[in-house]
Amino acid sequence: MDKKQVLFLCTGNSCRSQMAEGWLKHLGGDNYEVFSAGIEAHGKNPRAITVMREAGVDISAQESEVINPEILQSLDLLVTVCSHADEHCPIFSMAGKRVHWPFADPAKADGSEAEIMAEFRRVRDQIKTRIEKFIRSGL
């Protein structure tokens, strides 16, 4: 079976797309070639790394990258995980399917450190649930 190529796209490739990449790599096994990118690259958010590590997934080696339009020609699926990326993604043509899975931006959470981390965990768990549903449905 050929690996399906999946790209998770967000504005800055720092939180949601990084977590989605980590979850699909972790849960999808060898069935997927997984990437994440942003319209801009903001670097990885340390809280995203922390909450994913708590869940047993290490995303610390993943890169925060800007989308390369050439990759769109080989993708099976492009998933935008924030509305800004969905509305502003510079897509002229692509070979595969495009879907939008909106998640709140945990980096915009405010309050105490405990409240902010709770939001990161909430979004992490929402992304995991969505990835599990995706894997069950197949591509």
SERO-4910 file (N, C-alpha, C, O; in steps of 0.05 Angstrom, whole numbers):
BEGIN
 pado doro    nc1    nc2    nc3   cac1   cac2   cac3    cc1    cc2    cc3    oc1    oc2    oc3
  Met    A     17    -24      0      0      0      0     18     25      0     37     27     15
  Asp    A     11     44    -17     26     69    -17     18     86      7     -5     86     16
  Lys    A     38     99     18     32    118     39     17    142     29     23    152      7
  Lys    A     -3    150     44    -19    174     37     -4    198     48      4    198     71
  Gln    A     -1    219     31     13    243     40     -8    263     50    -26    270     36
  Val    A     -4    272     75    -22    290     88     -6    314     99     15    311    111
  Leu    A    -16    338     93     -4    362    103    -24    377    120    -46    382    112
  Phe    A    -16    385    145    -32    401    163    -21    430    160      3    435    164
  Leu    A    -39    448    155    -32    476    150    -45    494    170    -69    493    175
  Cys    A    -29    512    181    -39    532    200    -25    559    193     -8    559    176
  Thr    A    -32    580    207    -20    605    201     10    605    207     26    612    189
  Gly    A     18    597    231     46    599    239     61    573    243     85    574    249
  Asn    A     47    550    239     59    524    243     74    522    270     96    512    271
  Ser    A     60    532    291     73    531    317     58    513    337     70    501    355
  Cys    A     31    510    335     16    494    355     -2    473    341      5    449    341
  Arg    A    -24    482    330    -45    462    321    -35    444    299    -39    420    300
  Ser    A    -22    455    279    -12    438    257     10    420    267     13    397    257
  Gln    A     26    429    285     48    413    297     36    389    313     45    367    310
  Met    A     15    395    329      2    374    344    -11    354    325    -10    330    330
  Ala    A    -24    364    305    -38    345    286    -17    328    272    -21    304    268
  Glu    A      5    339    263     27    323    251     36    302    270     39    278    263
  Gly    A     41    309    295     50    290    315     30    268    320     38    244    322
  Trp    A      4    275    322    -16    254    327    -18    235    304    -20    211    308
  Leu    A    -19    245    279    -22    227    256      3    209    253      0    185    247
  Lys    A     26    220    258     50    203    257     49    181    279     56    158    274
  His    A     39    189    302     38    171    325     16    149    322     21    126    327
  Leu    A     -7    158    313    -30    140    311    -33    126    284    -45    105    283
  Gly    A    -23    138    263    -27    128    236     -7    108    227    -10     96    206
  Gly    A     14    104    243     34     84    236     48     90    209     53    113    203
  Asp    A     53     69    194     67     72    169     48     77    145     57     76    122
  Asn    A     23     83    151      4     87    129      5    115    117     -7    120     96
  Tyr    A     18    133    131     18    162    123     46    173    123     63    167    139
  Glu    A     50    191    104     73    209    104     61    236    112     45    248     97
  Val    A     70    246    135     56    269    147     75    293    148     99    291    155
  Phe    A     63    316    142     78    342    143     60    362    156     36    359    159
  Ser    A     73    384    165     58    407    174     73    432    164     98    431    160
  Ala    A     59    453    160     71    478    150     53    501    158     30    497    167
  Gly    A     63    525    154     48    549    159     49    568    136     66    566    118
  Ile    A     31    587    136     33    609    116     58    626    124     71    638    106
  Glu    A     64    626    150     89    638    160    100    616    179     86    597    186
  Ala    A    125    619    187    137    601    207    143    616    232    160    634    232
  His    A    129    610    254    132    624    279    150    609    299    154    619    321
  Gly    A    159    585    292    174    568    311    154    553    327    131    560    329
  Lys    A    163    531    339    145    514    354    139    526    381    157    538    394
  Asn    A    115    524    390    107    534    416    115    514    438    108    491    436
  Pro    A    131    523    457    140    504    478    118    490    493    121    468    502
  Arg    A     95    504    496     72    491    510     61    468    494     52    448    505
  Ala    A     60    471    467     51    449    450     69    425    453     60    402    455
  Ile    A     95    430    454    114    408    458    109    394    485    108    370    487
  Thr    A    104    410    506    100    400    533     75    383    534     75    360    544
  Val    A     52    393    524     27    378    527     27    353    509     15    332    516
  Met    A     41    353    486     43    329    470     60    309    484     55    285    483
  Arg    A     82    318    496     99    299    511     84    286    534     88    263    539
  Glu    A     67    302    547     50    290    569     33    268    558     27    249    573
  Ala    A     25    269    533      7    249    521     24    227    507     12    209    495
  Gly    A     50    228    510     67    207    499     76    211    471     85    192    458
  Val    A     74    235    460     81    241    433    102    263    433     98    285    443
  Asp    A    126    257    422    148    276    421    148    291    394    153    279    374
  Ile    A    141    317    395    142    333    370    166    352    370    167    370    353
  Ser    A    184    349    389    206    368    391    225    368    367    237    389    362
  Ala    A    226    347    351    244    346    328    230    356    303    243    360    282
  Gln    A    204    361    304    190    371    280    199    400    275    206    414    293
  Glu    A    198    407    250    206    434    242    182    453    239    160    443    232
  Ser    A    186    478    243    165    498    238    173    510    210    192    525    208
  Glu    A    157    504    190    164    511    163    142    526    149    118    525    156
  Val    A    149    541    128    131    555    111    123    536     89    139    520     79
  Ile    A     97    536     81     88    518     60    104    522     34    109    544     25
  Asn    A    111    499     22    124    499     -4    102    491    -24     93    468    -24
  Pro    A     95    509    -42     73    503    -61     78    478    -78     59    466    -87
  Glu    A    103    470    -82    109    447    -98     98    421    -85     91    402    -99
  Ile    A     97    420    -58     87    396    -45     58    391    -51     48    368    -49
  Leu    A     43    412    -58     15    409    -63      9    390    -86    -13    378    -87
  Gln    A     28    387   -104     23    369   -127     24    340   -120     14    323   -135
  Ser    A     36    333    -97     38    305    -90     20    297    -66     19    273    -59
  Leu    A      7    316    -54    -10    311    -31    -35    295    -38    -47    299    -59
  Asp    A    -43    278    -19    -69    265    -20    -89    282     -6   -113    282    -13
  Leu    A    -80    295     16    -98    311     32    -84    335     44    -62    332     55
  Leu    A    -96    358     42    -88    383     55   -109    389     76   -133    392     69
  Val    A   -101    392    101   -119    398    123   -112    425    135    -90    428    146
  Thr    A   -130    444    132   -125    470    146   -137    467    174   -159    457    177
  Val    A   -122    477    194   -131    473    221   -138    500    234   -143    501    258
  Cys    A   -137    522    219   -145    548    229   -159    563    206   -152    559    183
  Ser    A   -177    580    213   -193    595    193   -175    613    176   -179    616    152
  His    A   -155    626    189   -138    644    174   -123    629    151   -122    638    129
  Ala    A   -113    605    157    -99    589    137   -119    580    115   -113    580     92
  Asp    A   -143    573    124   -163    564    105   -170    586     85   -174    581     61
  Glu    A   -172    610     95   -179    633     78   -156    644     62   -160    656     41
  His    A   -131    641     72   -109    655     59    -88    636     47    -67    646     38
  Cys    A    -93    610     48    -73    592     37    -69    597      7    -88    598     -8
  Pro    A    -44    601     -1    -38    607    -29    -39    582    -47    -19    572    -56
  Ile    A    -63    572    -52    -66    548    -67    -76    555    -95    -98    566    -99
  Phe    A    -60    548   -114    -68    553   -142    -79    527   -154    -99    527   -168
  Ser    A    -65    505   -149    -75    479   -157    -62    458   -140    -40    462   -130
  Met    A    -76    437   -136    -65    415   -121    -77    389   -130   -100    388   -141
  Ala    A    -63    367   -126    -72    341   -136    -93    329   -118   -111    316   -128
  Gly    A    -91    333    -92   -109    318    -74   -132    334    -64   -140    354    -76
  Lys    A   -143    325    -42   -167    337    -30   -159    358     -9   -137    356      2
  Arg    A   -176    377     -5   -172    398     16   -195    398     34   -218    399     26
  Val    A   -190    397     61   -211    398     81   -203    418    103   -179    425    105
  His    A   -223    427    118   -218    446    139   -227    434    166   -251    427    169
  Trp    A   -209    432    185   -215    423    212   -209    446    231   -186    448    240
  Pro    A   -228    463    237   -221    487    254   -217    479    283   -234    465    295
  Phe    A   -196    489    295   -190    486    323   -183    514    334   -171    530    321
  Ala    A   -191    518    359   -184    543    372   -154    545    375   -140    525    377
  Asp    A   -143    569    376   -115    574    378   -107    575    408   -113    595    421
  Pro    A    -94    554    418    -88    555    447    -67    576    454    -65    584    477
  Ala    A    -52    585    434    -32    605    439    -45    632    446    -32    650    456
  Lys    A    -70    635    440    -84    660    446    -99    659    473   -112    678    481
  Ala    A    -96    636    487   -108    633    514    -95    652    533    -71    658    531
  Asp    A   -111    662    552    -99    679    573   -108    669    600   -125    650    602
  Gly    A    -98    681    621   -104    672    648    -78    662    661    -56    669    652
  Ser    A    -82    646    681    -58    635    695    -45    615    677    -56    606    657
  Glu    A    -21    607    685     -6    587    670    -22    561    670    -23    547    649
  Ala    A    -35    554    692    -52    530    693    -75    531    674    -82    512    661
  Glu    A    -88    555    672   -110    558    653   -101    556    624   -115    545    607
  Ile    A    -78    568    619    -67    567    591    -60    539    584    -67    529    562
  Met    A    -47    524    602    -40    497    596    -65    479    593    -65    460    578
  Ala    A    -86    485    608   -111    470    606   -122    474    578   -133    455    566
  Glu    A   -120    498    567   -130    503    539   -113    488    519   -123    476    500
  Phe    A    -86    487    523    -69    471    505    -77    442    506    -78    428    485
  Arg    A    -82    432    530    -90    404    532   -117    398    519   -121    378    507
  Arg    A   -136    417    522   -162    414    510   -160    412    480   -172    395    467
  Val    A   -145    430    468   -141    430    439   -126    405    430   -133    393    410
  Arg    A   -106    398    445    -90    373    439   -109    349    437   -108    333    419
  Asp    A   -127    347    457   -146    325    458   -166    326    436   -174    305    425
  Gln    A   -175    350    428   -194    353    406   -180    343    380   -192    330    364
  Ile    A   -155    351    376   -140    343    352   -137    313    352   -140    301    331
  Lys    A   -130    301    374   -127    272    375   -153    258    367   -153    239    351
  Thr    A   -176    267    378   -202    256    372   -207    258    342   -217    239    330
  Arg    A   -201    281    330   -206    285    301   -188    267    284   -197    256    264
  Ile    A   -163    264    293   -144    246    278   -153    217    280   -152    203    260
  Glu    A   -162    209    304   -173    181    307   -196    176    288   -198    155    276
  Lys    A   -214    195    286   -238    193    268   -229    192    239   -239    176    224
  Phe    A   -209    208    232   -198    208    205   -186    180    198   -191    169    177
  Ile    A   -170    169    216   -158    143    211   -179    122    208   -177    105    190
  Arg    A   -199    122    225   -221    102    223   -236    104    196   -244     84    184
  Ser    A   -239    129    186   -254    133    161   -237    126    136   -248    121    115
  Gly    A   -211    126    139   -193    120    116   -191    144     98   -205    164    102
  Leu    A   -173    143     80   -169    165     60   -171    153     32   -169    168     13
***
